[in-house]
Each structure stands twice: as C-alpha cells, then as structure tokens.
Amino acid sequence: MGDKQQEEGWFIYSFVARGTIVLAEFTEYTGNFPAIAAQCLQRLPASNNRYTYACDHHTFNFLLHDGYVYCVVAKESVPKHISMALLERVKADFKKRYGGGKADTAIAKSLNKEFGSVIKEHMQYTIEHADEIEKLLKVKAQISEIKSIMFENIEKAIDRGEKLNELAEKTTDLHSQAQDFRKQGTKIRKKMWFHNMKIKLVILGILLLLVLIIWVSICQGFNCTKQEDGNANTEP
C-alpha cells in the first residue's frame, strides 16, 4: 500500500458524535481539522449514508448510522474505501460498547477518555492491515457483483421463458462461485489472526527473557538460595 512512514500519517483526526454532539475524539496533530470537521458535521443530512468532502489535500469522511456520526480526516492519498473500513470498525466497536446505553444521554466529550484511545487503536490496526483489508473488500465486491449477475440472469431467463431446470443449473454455478470467494475471505481472516498471535508470542518471549536476565543479574547466576543458606549457617 506504500511506504511505511507515509502510512503512519494516514489518519489525522477522528470522532464519534451523536447528532452534532461530539462524544469522543482522537488526534495526535495540531491544526484546524476539528473545526472544519465540526462545520461539515453541522451540514450533514440526517439519513443513513456515507459522505466524503475534500479540503486542503485531506478528505473528511463521514459514516452516518442510527443518529450517530463517525468521522475520520485522512490524507488525500488514502483510498476512500480504507477510510470507510476504519469507520466501520469504529462503529461496530462503539455500538458493542454503548449500544442502547449511556451514549444516548452522554454529554459532549464525556466518552473521550475511555473511547479516544480505542479510536487510536483502530487507526493503527487499519494502517497495519491495509493490504488484508483491501483483499477482503475486493472479495466482498466480487460477491456483490456475482449476486447482481445472478439476479440479472434470473430476470432474463424468466423473460425468455427458459426451463426451470436450466435456470436451476445456472443458479447453482453462480452460487458455487460465490462460495469460492467466501472461502478466500475466510483464509485471509485466518492469516490476519495467525499474524497477530505471532506478534503476541514474540512479545511474551521477550518479556520472559527480560525477567530471566534480571534474575541472573541480581543473583549472579542461579545460586541465590544456596548463598542465603550458607549465610544462615555461619551465624553464631
């Protein structure tokens, strides 16, 4: 997806709002991005939808769902579907934590302390797994395309009066193709899971090694217990 250093600065600012009230936000940058995003927020339509505005070499991406607004400001070079994938992750996590709960009555910025760091984690995850996300999105797009083709062929077949058994065979073939694409998506998700587990195991190994080094340095080897016993025997 590009140079790693450039990827680290993909996302500039992000927030979650109820209507026009920002409940939680996160940024590591200074600038007028929050002010511009707030102006855009005031002008968004109320319907469930997705919107993207371009301004000063950045994009302001909005995802509206059930009265809540999820926003991320990204560099102009970041693909729109990657920004939207980030917002979908933030939305799913926010709904899981606060759905039908205190978010419905929370005041401005009141969830910032506990959810701001969560937004940061989703930003980092999206950057680190951009390639896998791209592949999953392509698979989903292909599945949607196959479904569209399937329904279009069914309509054409009905119009032509084709026999039901011929229609069933075509539907089965298209369904088989869709299953293949779903299997590809499952393999990609498993690959991402194993990758995360490898990282966790490496970190655990490093921590254990540090503990061992500290133990050896303090005890000057593995003779702490023996030295203590020897000291005890020399006392009068």
C-alpha positions in Angstrom: 0.0 0.0 0.0 3.0 2.3 0.1 5.9 3.5 2.2 5.5 2.6 5.9 6.5 6.1 7.1 3.9 7.6 4.9 1.2 5.2 6.1 1.8 6.2 9.7 0.4 9.6 9.0 -2.6 8.4 7.0 -5.3 9.4 9.6 -5.2 12.9 11.2 -8.3 13.2 13.3 -11.4 11.1 14.1 -14.5 11.4 16.2 -17.8 9.8 17.1 -20.9 12.1 17.5 -24.5 11.8 18.5 -26.2 14.1 16.0 -23.9 17.2 16.2 -22.6 16.5 19.7 -19.0 15.0 19.6 -18.8 12.3 22.3 -15.3 11.1 21.8 -12.4 12.1 19.5 -8.7 11.4 18.9 -5.8 13.2 17.2 -2.0 13.4 17.5 -1.8 16.5 15.4 -2.4 20.3 15.8 -4.4 22.3 13.2 -7.9 23.3 12.3 -9.1 19.8 11.3 -11.5 19.5 14.3 -13.1 22.9 13.4 -13.5 22.1 9.8 -14.9 18.6 10.6 -17.4 20.3 13.1 -18.6 22.6 10.3 -19.1 19.7 8.0 -21.0 17.9 10.8 -23.5 20.7 11.1 -24.3 20.4 7.4 -24.7 16.6 7.0 -28.1 15.2 6.0 -29.9 13.2 8.7 -30.3 10.0 6.6 -28.1 6.9 7.0 -25.3 7.3 4.4 -21.7 7.9 3.6 -20.2 11.2 2.6 -16.7 12.4 1.8 -15.5 16.1 1.4 -12.1 17.2 0.1 -10.3 20.2 1.6 -6.7 21.3 1.6 -5.2 17.9 0.5 -7.2 16.0 3.0 -10.5 14.1 2.9 -13.2 14.4 5.6 -15.0 11.0 5.6 -18.4 10.6 7.4 -20.4 7.5 8.1 -24.0 8.1 9.4 -25.9 5.3 11.2 -28.9 5.4 13.5 -28.4 9.0 14.6 -24.7 8.6 15.2 -21.9 10.1 13.0 -18.4 8.5 12.7 -15.8 10.7 11.1 -12.1 10.4 10.1 -9.9 13.1 8.5 -7.3 11.4 6.2 -4.6 12.4 3.8 -5.8 12.8 0.2 -3.7 9.9 -0.9 -5.5 7.4 1.4 -8.1 5.4 -0.6 -11.7 6.3 0.4 -12.6 2.6 1.0 -9.8 2.3 3.5 -11.1 5.3 5.5 -14.6 3.9 5.4 -13.3 0.5 6.5 -11.8 2.3 9.6 -15.1 4.0 10.3 -17.0 0.6 10.1 -14.6 -0.8 12.7 -15.1 2.2 15.0 -18.9 2.0 14.5 -19.0 -1.7 15.3 -16.9 -1.3 18.5 -18.8 1.8 19.6 -22.2 0.1 19.2 -20.9 -3.0 21.0 -19.8 -0.9 24.0 -22.5 1.7 24.2 -25.4 0.5 22.1 -28.6 1.4 23.9 -26.6 2.6 26.9 -25.0 5.8 28.2 -24.1 7.1 24.7 -27.8 8.1 24.2 -27.6 10.6 27.0 -23.9 11.4 27.2 -22.7 15.0 27.1 -20.1 16.4 24.7 -16.6 14.8 25.0 -17.8 12.7 28.1 -16.6 9.5 26.4 -13.4 10.9 25.2 -11.2 9.4 28.0 -12.4 5.8 27.6 -13.1 5.7 23.8 -10.5 8.1 22.4 -7.7 5.5 22.9 -9.9 2.9 21.2 -10.2 5.1 18.1 -6.4 5.3 18.1 -6.1 1.5 18.2 -8.5 1.1 15.3 -6.5 3.7 13.3 -3.3 1.7 13.9 -4.9 -1.6 13.1 -6.3 -0.3 9.8 -2.8 1.1 8.8 -1.0 -2.2 9.7 -3.6 -4.4 7.9 -4.4 -2.2 4.9 -3.4 -4.9 2.4 -5.6 -7.6 4.0 -8.5 -5.1 4.2 -8.0 -4.3 0.5 -8.3 -8.0 -0.3 -11.4 -8.5 1.8 -13.1 -5.5 0.2 -12.3 -6.9 -3.2 -13.7 -10.3 -2.3 -16.9 -8.6 -1.0 -17.2 -6.6 -4.2 -16.8 -9.7 -6.3 -19.5 -11.5 -4.3 -21.8 -8.5 -4.7 -21.1 -8.5 -8.5 -21.9 -12.2 -8.7 -25.2 -11.7 -6.9 -26.1 -8.9 -9.3 -25.2 -11.0 -12.3 -27.2 -13.9 -10.8 -30.4 -11.8 -10.3 -30.0 -10.2 -13.7 -29.7 -13.7 -15.4 -32.7 -14.9 -13.5 -34.7 -12.0 -14.7 -33.6 -12.5 -18.3 -34.3 -16.2 -18.0 -37.8 -15.6 -16.8 -38.3 -13.1 -19.7 -37.2 -15.7 -22.2 -39.2 -18.4 -20.6 -36.3 -20.8 -20.1 -37.0 -24.2 -18.5 -36.8 -24.3 -14.7 -34.1 -27.0 -14.6 -31.8 -24.9 -16.9 -32.3 -21.9 -14.6 -31.5 -24.0 -11.5 -28.2 -25.2 -13.1 -27.1 -21.6 -13.7 -28.1 -20.5 -10.2 -26.1 -23.4 -8.7 -23.0 -22.5 -10.7 -23.2 -18.9 -9.6 -23.7 -20.0 -6.0 -20.6 -22.2 -6.2 -18.6 -19.2 -7.4 -19.8 -17.1 -4.5 -18.8 -19.9 -2.1 -15.3 -19.9 -3.5 -15.0 -16.1 -2.9 -16.3 -16.6 0.7 -13.6 -19.2 1.3 -10.9 -16.8 0.1 -12.2 -14.2 2.6 -12.1 -16.8 5.4 -8.4 -17.7 4.5 -7.5 -14.0 4.7 -9.1 -13.5 8.1 -7.3 -16.6 9.4 -4.0 -15.3 8.1 -4.6 -12.0 9.9 -5.4 -13.9 13.2 -2.2 -16.0 13.0 -0.2 -12.8 12.3 -1.5 -11.2 15.4 -0.8 -14.3 17.5 2.8 -14.4 16.3 3.3 -10.9 17.4 1.8 -11.6 20.9 4.1 -14.7 21.3 7.2 -12.7 20.3 6.3 -10.0 22.9 5.7 -12.7 25.6 9.1 -14.3 24.7 10.9 -11.0 25.1 9.2 -10.3 28.5 10.2 -13.8 29.8 13.8 -13.3 28.5 14.0 -9.9 30.3 12.7 -11.5 33.6 15.4 -14.2 33.2 18.2 -11.6 32.6 17.1 -9.6 35.6 17.0 -12.7 37.8 20.5 -13.8 36.7 22.0 -10.3 37.1 20.6 -9.9 40.7 21.5 -13.4 41.8 24.8 -13.5 39.9 23.8 -16.8 38.4 21.3 -19.3 39.8 22.7 -19.6 43.3 20.5 -17.2 45.3 19.1 -19.9 47.5 22.4 -21.5 48.2 24.0 -18.3 49.2 21.2 -17.5 51.6 21.6 -21.0 53.2 25.3 -20.5 53.5 25.0 -17.2 55.3 22.5 -18.7 57.7 24.9 -21.5 58.7 27.8 -19.0 59.5 25.8 -17.2 62.2 26.9 -18.0 65.8 
